[in-house]
Amino acid sequence: MANTRSALKRLRSSRRRRERNRMYRSRARTLVKKARLLIEEGQLDAAEEVVRQAVSALDKAAEKGIIHKNNAARRKSRLMRWFNQARSL
């Protein structure tokens, strides 16, 4: 356990940041998962809206430094590739 006042404050602020980061990361993962499930089920109209939300969530997470920008770009690229392949069938 921390001893100094500054270390205690760092613990509190780190906990707040961790919770906030978890929220953004979890939202992005959930939306990507929903989009993939809709694409696999063939519900492309519903999937299009969820894909848009997932891309937005990934961009926000990358913008805030929660995930690396290249990580977000890779996930968006894969998601759009799945969506476009399903649409072309």
LOSEVO-34455 format. One record per residue: residue in three letters; x negated, y, z negated of N, C-alpha, C in turn; residue number from 1. Coordinates in pm, 1 decimal, padded with zeros to 6 digits. Atoms other than C-alpha are relative to their C-alpha. Layout:
<sites>
[ALA, [X, Y, Z], [X, Y, Z], [X, Y, Z], NUM];
...
</sites>
This chain:
<sites>
[MET, [-00084.2, -00118.0, 00000.0], [00000.0, 00000.0, 00000.0], [-00088.5, 00124.0, 00000.0], 1];
[ALA, [00076.6, -00124.0, -00009.6], [-00116.0, 00352.3, 00074.9], [-00009.8, 00068.5, -00136.2], 2];
[ASN, [00022.5, -00067.2, 00127.6], [-00256.9, 00559.9, -00207.8], [00017.2, 00150.5, 00007.9], 3];
[THR, [-00003.1, -00145.9, -00008.2], [-00283.7, 00917.4, -00084.4], [00133.1, 00048.9, 00054.3], 4];
[ARG, [-00125.7, -00058.7, -00048.6], [00004.0, 01151.9, -00008.1], [00005.1, -00001.7, 00152.2], 5];
[SER, [00001.4, -00004.2, -00146.9], [-00104.5, 01182.6, 00354.3], [00023.3, -00140.3, 00058.3], 6];
[ALA, [-00020.0, 00137.1, -00047.5], [-00116.9, 00804.0, 00393.6], [00145.6, -00043.2, -00017.3], 7];
[LEU, [-00141.2, 00030.9, 00021.0], [00232.2, 00773.5, 00245.8], [00086.9, 00066.5, 00106.5], 8];
[LYS, [-00074.3, -00070.8, -00104.1], [00358.8, 01034.4, 00489.6], [-00017.5, -00070.6, 00135.1], 9];
[ARG, [00025.1, 00071.7, -00125.6], [00194.4, 00845.2, 00777.1], [00084.6, -00127.6, 00005.7], 10];
[LEU, [-00085.3, 00118.9, 00003.7], [00379.6, 00530.9, 00666.7], [00143.8, 00034.6, 00035.6], 11];
[ARG, [-00138.7, -00041.0, -00027.6], [00711.5, 00714.9, 00671.6], [00017.2, 00038.3, 00146.0], 12];
[SER, [-00015.1, -00045.5, -00138.4], [00652.8, 00877.8, 01008.0], [-00020.3, -00115.4, 00097.5], 13];
[SER, [00021.1, 00116.8, -00086.1], [00521.8, 00554.5, 01159.6], [00124.5, -00086.6, 00005.2], 14];
[ARG, [-00122.7, 00080.1, 00006.0], [00834.3, 00372.3, 01044.6], [00109.0, 00064.1, 00085.9], 15];
[ARG, [-00100.5, -00071.2, -00081.6], [01057.1, 00639.5, 01202.6], [-00029.4, -00018.3, 00148.5], 16];
[ARG, [00037.9, 00015.6, -00141.0], [00863.3, 00623.4, 01531.1], [00023.9, -00142.0, 00047.3], 17];
[ARG, [-00016.9, 00139.8, -00038.1], [00869.7, 00243.1, 01533.7], [00147.6, -00030.9, 00026.3], 18];
[GLU, [-00143.5, 00023.1, -00018.9], [01248.4, 00237.3, 01492.2], [00049.4, 00065.6, 00128.5], 19];
[ARG, [-00041.0, -00071.0, -00121.1], [01296.3, 00495.2, 01767.5], [-00052.3, -00072.3, 00124.1], 20];
[ASN, [00058.3, 00070.8, -00114.4], [01060.7, 00309.3, 02000.8], [00073.4, -00130.8, 00025.7], 21];
[ARG, [-00073.5, 00126.1, -00014.9], [01243.3, -00018.7, 01934.6], [00132.8, 00022.9, 00069.8], 22];
[MET, [-00129.4, -00030.8, -00059.3], [01570.1, 00145.6, 02031.9], [-00013.2, 00016.9, 00151.7], 23];
[TYR, [00018.6, -00022.3, -00143.6], [01440.9, 00263.0, 02372.2], [-00042.9, -00128.5, 00071.2], 24];
[ARG, [00049.9, 00123.3, -00061.6], [01255.7, -00062.1, 02443.6], [00111.3, -00103.4, 00010.3], 25];
[SER, [-00109.2, 00096.5, 00001.8], [01554.5, -00273.9, 02346.0], [00106.1, 00035.1, 00103.3], 26];
[ARG, [-00100.6, -00042.9, -00097.8], [01793.7, -00068.7, 02558.8], [-00044.9, -00033.9, 00141.1], 27];
[ALA, [00051.0, 00029.5, -00133.8], [01572.1, -00106.6, 02864.7], [00006.5, -00150.4, 00026.8], 28];
[ARG, [-00001.7, 00145.2, -00018.8], [01536.2, -00481.9, 02814.3], [00141.4, -00052.5, 00018.3], 29];
[THR, [-00138.5, 00044.9, -00006.7], [01909.7, -00528.8, 02759.1], [00059.6, 00031.3, 00136.4], 30];
[LEU, [-00057.4, -00038.7, -00128.8], [02003.0, -00338.5, 03073.9], [-00060.7, -00079.6, 00114.5], 31];
[VAL, [00063.5, 00081.6, -00104.5], [01749.1, -00526.9, 03286.4], [00059.1, -00140.4, -00002.1], 32];
[LYS, [-00056.9, 00133.8, 00013.2], [01885.7, -00854.5, 03152.3], [00142.9, -00004.1, 00054.6], 33];
[LYS, [-00136.9, -00006.1, -00050.1], [02246.9, -00751.3, 03223.0], [00001.8, 00008.6, 00151.5], 34];
[ALA, [00006.1, -00016.8, -00145.2], [02154.0, -00644.5, 03574.8], [-00035.5, -00132.4, 00067.2], 35];
[ARG, [00039.6, 00128.4, -00059.2], [01980.5, -00975.3, 03647.6], [00113.8, -00100.5, -00005.2], 36];
[LEU, [-00111.8, 00093.9, 00011.1], [02278.4, -01173.7, 03519.0], [00108.9, 00032.4, 00100.9], 37];
[LEU, [-00102.0, -00039.8, -00097.5], [02521.0, -00973.3, 03734.2], [-00044.5, -00032.5, 00142.4], 38];
[ILE, [00052.4, 00031.4, -00133.7], [02295.7, -01017.9, 04038.6], [00010.4, -00149.7, 00025.1], 39];
[GLU, [-00006.6, 00145.3, -00016.1], [02275.2, -01393.9, 03980.1], [00143.4, -00048.3, 00018.4], 40];
[GLU, [-00140.3, 00038.0, -00013.2], [02655.0, -01411.8, 03945.6], [00060.9, 00050.3, 00130.2], 41];
[GLY, [-00049.3, -00051.2, -00126.7], [02694.4, -01222.1, 04272.4], [00091.3, 00120.9, -00012.8], 42];
[GLN, [-00083.5, -00118.2, 00020.4], [02877.2, -00923.2, 04122.4], [-00082.7, 00125.0, 00031.5], 43];
[LEU, [00094.0, -00103.8, -00041.9], [02679.8, -00671.6, 04324.5], [00051.5, 00141.0, -00025.5], 44];
[ASP, [-00053.2, -00133.9, 00027.2], [02916.4, -00375.9, 04275.6], [-00027.0, 00040.0, -00144.2], 45];
[ALA, [00027.3, -00027.5, 00140.9], [02889.4, -00399.0, 03898.5], [-00150.4, 00006.8, -00024.9], 46];
[ALA, [00145.0, 00003.9, 00018.7], [02518.7, -00480.5, 03924.2], [-00064.5, 00130.9, 00044.2], 47];
[GLU, [00059.9, -00124.2, -00050.6], [02449.4, -00164.1, 04121.0], [-00003.2, 00108.1, -00107.8], 48];
[GLU, [-00006.7, -00100.1, 00107.2], [02562.1, 00059.2, 03833.4], [-00095.1, -00036.2, -00114.3], 49];
[VAL, [00087.4, 00041.8, 00110.0], [02374.3, -00145.5, 03572.6], [-00146.5, 00012.4, 00040.7], 50];
[VAL, [00137.5, -00016.8, -00048.8], [02059.3, -00143.6, 03788.5], [-00040.5, 00146.5, -00011.6], 51];
[ARG, [00027.5, -00143.6, 00010.2], [02082.2, 00235.2, 03802.4], [-00027.9, 00038.6, -00145.4], 52];
[GLN, [00020.3, -00029.2, 00142.8], [02112.8, 00250.3, 03422.4], [-00131.8, -00058.4, -00049.8], 53];
[ALA, [00124.8, 00064.2, 00042.4], [01822.5, 00007.6, 03377.4], [-00120.7, 00079.0, 00047.5], 54];
[VAL, [00111.0, -00079.7, -00053.4], [01595.7, 00213.4, 03601.7], [-00015.3, 00127.5, -00081.8], 55];
[SER, [00003.5, -00121.5, 00081.5], [01687.5, 00524.4, 03404.0], [-00060.0, -00028.6, -00138.1], 56];
[ALA, [00050.8, 00035.8, 00133.1], [01618.7, 00350.1, 03072.0], [-00150.0, -00028.4, 00005.0], 57];
[LEU, [00143.3, 00027.9, -00014.2], [01280.5, 00226.4, 03196.2], [-00078.8, 00129.5, 00019.5], 58];
[ASP, [00066.4, -00129.0, -00020.8], [01190.1, 00576.0, 03317.1], [-00011.4, 00077.9, -00130.6], 59];
[LYS, [00002.3, -00072.7, 00127.4], [01283.5, 00726.5, 02979.3], [-00102.4, -00060.3, -00094.8], 60];
[ALA, [00096.4, 00066.3, 00088.1], [01079.4, 00467.0, 02791.6], [-00143.0, 00033.0, 00043.0], 61];
[ALA, [00134.4, -00031.4, -00049.6], [00778.3, 00533.3, 03014.6], [-00033.5, 00146.2, -00025.1], 62];
[GLU, [00021.1, -00143.4, 00019.8], [00820.5, 00909.8, 02988.0], [-00037.7, 00029.6, -00144.5], 63];
[LYS, [00026.8, -00021.8, 00141.9], [00814.8, 00887.8, 02607.8], [-00122.6, -00076.6, -00048.8], 64];
[GLY, [00121.1, 00071.9, 00037.7], [00507.4, 00662.1, 02611.2], [00026.7, -00128.8, -00074.4], 65];
[ILE, [-00034.6, 00122.4, 00071.8], [00692.8, 00364.3, 02467.9], [-00049.6, -00120.9, 00076.5], 66];
[ILE, [00064.7, 00099.6, -00085.9], [00592.1, 00149.7, 02763.0], [-00085.5, 00075.8, 00100.9], 67];
[HIS, [00089.2, -00064.2, -00096.1], [00318.4, 00224.0, 03013.3], [00074.5, 00027.2, 00129.5], 68];
[LYS, [-00072.4, -00037.1, -00122.0], [00428.8, 00395.7, 03333.8], [-00011.6, -00108.0, 00107.3], 69];
[ASN, [00014.3, 00107.3, -00098.8], [00289.9, 00112.5, 03546.5], [00085.1, -00120.9, -00037.1], 70];
[ASN, [-00087.5, 00107.2, 00047.6], [00478.8, -00139.7, 03332.9], [00143.5, 00029.6, 00042.9], 71];
[ALA, [-00135.0, -00038.8, -00041.5], [00800.6, 00052.6, 03399.5], [00014.7, -00012.4, 00151.4], 72];
[ALA, [-00005.4, 00007.1, -00146.1], [00720.4, 00075.7, 03769.9], [00008.9, -00145.7, 00046.5], 73];
[ARG, [-00002.9, 00141.5, -00036.9], [00656.5, -00298.1, 03789.3], [00137.1, -00060.4, -00026.1], 74];
[ARG, [-00131.9, 00054.3, 00033.4], [00983.1, -00383.3, 03614.2], [00107.0, 00053.4, 00094.0], 75];
[LYS, [-00097.3, -00058.7, -00092.5], [01180.9, -00142.8, 03833.2], [-00014.0, -00063.1, 00138.1], 76];
[SER, [00024.8, 00059.5, -00131.3], [01018.8, -00286.4, 04145.1], [00057.8, -00140.7, 00008.1], 77];
[ARG, [-00052.9, 00136.5, 00002.4], [01106.6, -00643.5, 04048.2], [00152.1, 00000.1, 00000.2], 78];
[LEU, [-00145.0, -00007.3, 00009.1], [01462.1, -00547.9, 03957.6], [00060.5, 00040.1, 00134.2], 79];
[MET, [-00052.4, -00043.7, -00129.6], [01517.9, -00364.7, 04286.2], [-00020.3, -00108.4, 00106.4], 80];
[ARG, [00023.5, 00108.3, -00095.9], [01364.9, -00655.5, 04478.9], [00106.8, -00107.5, -00015.4], 81];
[TRP, [-00105.9, 00099.1, 00022.1], [01610.0, -00901.3, 04316.3], [00133.1, 00050.6, 00054.1], 82];
[PHE, [-00127.1, -00057.9, -00042.5], [01899.3, -00665.2, 04383.8], [00009.4, 00004.0, 00152.0], 83];
[ASN, [-00002.3, -00012.1, -00146.2], [01806.8, -00602.1, 04747.3], [00003.4, -00135.7, 00068.7], 84];
[GLN, [-00006.8, 00134.9, -00057.1], [01749.8, -00972.7, 04816.0], [00139.8, -00056.2, -00011.7], 85];
[ALA, [-00136.1, 00050.4, 00019.4], [02090.9, -01057.3, 04673.6], [00096.1, 00071.5, 00095.0], 86];
[ARG, [-00087.4, -00078.7, -00087.4], [02253.0, -00780.1, 04877.0], [-00015.9, -00043.3, 00146.4], 87];
[SER, [00023.1, 00036.3, -00138.9], [02092.7, -00899.7, 05202.6], [00054.0, -00138.4, 00035.2], 88];
[LEU, [-00051.6, 00134.8, -00027.9], [02236.5, -01252.2, 05164.6], [00141.9, 00001.2, 00047.9], 89];
</sites>
